Amino acid sequence: MATATKKRSKVTLQPLGDKVVVEREESLDVTTGGIVLPDSAQDKPSRGTIIAVGTGPLLDDGTRGELQVKKGDRILFTSYAPEQINLDDEEYLLMSESDILAIIE
């Protein structure tokens, strides 16, 4: 279990159950052909790094299951799944583990 804490922030995010907190990767502002894209034309990437994980899903027998991802994993996720959270001018995403498509190695 890990919590997300910003260096100067007093706010701590501790996701519950099978939830994870993700920091989205920056979007590219220049195409491979050298064209500069304005903010309105940039797609938000569906990649990021996990900065906090929950305690795991609650199983039928009352115990907690183990998450397949851990803090520090780079992941691919569905673009419709995450809930955006803004803390101290930083954007984080909160999503279920089931919304994660793959771990980038």
Order of alpha helices (4+ residues) and beta strands (2+ residues): beta-beta-beta-beta-beta-beta-beta-beta
